[in-house]
Structure formats: structure tokens, C-alpha cells
Amino acid sequence: MEVAIIGGGIVGLALALGLQQRGIKSRVYEAAPEIREIGVGITLLPHAMRELTALNLGNEARQAGIELSTSAFYNRFGQKIYSEPRGLASGSPYPEVSIHRGRLHTMLHRAALERLGADRIHTDCQLAGFDQDEDGVTLNFRQTSTGELLPPVRAVIAIGCDGVNSVARKILHPDDKVVFTGINTWRGTTRRKPILDGRTYLRVGSIRTGKMVIYPIIDDIDGDGNQLINWVAEIEQPTSVMNDWNRGGKVQDFLPVYQGWKFEWLDVEKLILDAGTLLEYPMVDKDPLSRWTFGRVTLAGDAAHPMYPRGSNGSAQGLIDARALSESLARNTGNPQAALKAYEAERLEPTAQVVRANRSSPPDIINIRVEELTGDRPFENLDDFISHEELRALSEQYKRVAGFSATDLTKP
């Protein structure tokens, strides 16, 4: 069996490595002309680290990133709403790790080159279309850098791992489109001294009045004890024009929302102004599909189920896809079409639940609920409005939907 993987991002490379572990050959076709360390931060929740550990990359990810010990929620006045231990500190068998996305991608790319061979990782290949017959799939690619049509590629099956703007998904679902509801984000990285204990994932404020997600991704980046801090500004505006992807952001487009956010433990405005990297993104997802698989072609990761990045869960779900698909193909080597359908049956509804949860009840529902109860004003005693047990229940509800509750992480 030879598998064609469309897209050499995190999920595509993880899939290639999972197949290689099971003795199944694959080739990866990436649209970018070269693999470079780009992007900002990403959080690997414990179930994402479980999947990387199964690929023998768990320790390397831990060393390249920062192990988080706490998740904390604050209102826009700097008052703590709720916090809880995370990763190993919570008793989980797997850590929670924050890391630069480029470092994670490079780690997976290097492992794929070593284990599969450089001749199986192809860059500068943009999918142009495909045709199926009884024996396999013929894929057509264009050279991204020149637009020139490349020789056809033949495979037994093909997996679209080409992200939120997936060409493979568009071919299978021509009417597909992103869902934008007026939430834009700006992402940056800033060098500074550790915030609080230097191991905390922070959600500050509400998406309705301005929210910041803040966490460290590189420790002691300069030998002077500074960390590289990843931050995301998220703002909901009913008449907002959708941001572009990965374009350089303009601080004046969003800074006014955060002026005056100066707490005893953090000056948010200064964090933004001191950024060395600033990019803009729209917060978009797509409605869950009724099917991913058409004969010998299926989808995985963001190509299958793009979701709001409000639960740090997109990478985890994609990595689970890669493992589930690898296992299904290994069980059904004589019937790859059946393997793709079995994979779809296993993953379609769980990922749809996460997409819906990230829209309606993501982790920062805690911030929104407190903002509503307090009238978006500072509080003297939060227990007068909501109990710690109620806040914990909101957190645990999302973990169960996303698949990283304590029970989920101890399953074989």
C-alpha cells in the first residue's frame, strides 16, 4: 500500500510517521516551497502529548517547549476568577506543553526525513485535482513557486491534510466555506521576564470586551532569564471585516481595547507594544461535514474539522486523527476503502462535538459567565456570584467533550 498525504504540516507529518511505524509506505506532498520555522505558539494538551509520545517524540517536545503546570482565568481588571493544575501537576500521565509552532513542525519534519527518507517528503507541490478508479488515485500537482503542472502521482489512497483552506476538501465539497462571525485575532510574541510562575496558561478578559490568551513558549531565550511569551488578542465586533491569514498585524487596529490593562502582575499594553512578532488571523471554523470519505480519498486535521482556536485543541484532534487513521489502515491492509470509512466512523462525530463546543462553551466560557454575573465590574467576593465548584464544572465539561478528562487519559 502506498498512501499519498496532501499537506506536510503537523497532521500530515504525524500521519506519515504513524503509518511508517505500522509498516505502511507514504509520500507527503507539501505546498510550501520549503519547510521553515514560522508561526507563533501552540499548546499541546495532554492528549496531544499522548499521541506524540506514541510517535517517540514526547520527550523531544517537552525539551523544546515549556511544561505548563497551571491554567488560570482572570477578568479584564486583573482579578483571578479560577485556576487549576494542568498536565503532570494535575495527576495526568502526560504533561501539557506550550511550544513554538515552528519548533514542533521542524521536529516532526526532521523525524519524517530520518524515518521515511528525504525522497518521500516533497515540497513545492500544490494540489490541482485528482481522479479515482478501481485500483487507486491519480493526483495532479502544480509547482507552487512557478504554477507549472507536475507529472501525475499514483497512490492507493490519498489523505487531505492541507489545513483550513484545504484544496482536497473543496474538491470533495465544492460549496464549502469558512464561517466568520466577527471575531478577529492578533498573535504576537514578546521577550520578557516570566509572568507569575512562568508555567501558567492565562486567559484574561472576555471575547465580548477584549480577551487575551498568554503563555510562555521558550524558556531562558537569551541567557538572561527571559522567556518568549506568546499572546493572542481576541476581539468580537459585530461589523468587523475579516482579518487575513499570517499577515503582519498593525498594533493600532486593536491596542485601544487593551489600554489601561495594567495589573500588579502584568502590564498588558506593554506586553503588546514590546512584541517582536505580530501577525493577524481571523477566528474562523467550518460547519461539521456529514462525511469526509469519498472512495479512496478522505480528510484529516483542519481539512476535516477546522475549529475555533479557543480550547488549544485543534492540534490534539489532528494528532488523534493521524493515529486513528494509521491504526485503521493497519487493520484493513487488504481493503483500504473500508479502512477510510472505519476511520471516519470513529472520528467524525467526536470532532464535530469539539467544533460545536468551541463555538458555544469553550474553556473561556468561564470568563464570559463571570462577566455576565458581575455586570463586567470588579468584584469583592466572587462567591457572591458563582461558586468554585460551578467554575470547575464548566472546565471539566469541556475536557470531557475534547477527550482529555482524567478518565480519558488513563484509557489504554
Protein Blocks (a to p, Z undefined) as FASTA:
>chain_A
ZZddehjafklmmmmmmmmmnopacddddfbfbdcdedjdddddfklmmmmmmnopmmmm
mmmmccdfbdcdddfkopafbdcdehjlnopabdcddddfklmmmmmmmmmmmmnopklp
cghiacfbdcddfkbccdddddfknopacdddddfbdcdfebjklfklmmmmmmgccdde
hiacdddddddddehjlpaccdedjfknopaddddfbehklonopacdddddddddfkbc
cddehiacdfklmmmmmgoiacfkbcfklmmmmpcbdcddddddddddfbfbehjacceh
jllmgcdfflopmmmmmmmmmmmmmmmmmmmmmlmmlmmmmmmmmmmmmmmmmmmmmmmm
gfklmmmmmmmmnoopacfblmlmocfklmmmmmmmmmmmnopafklmmpZZ
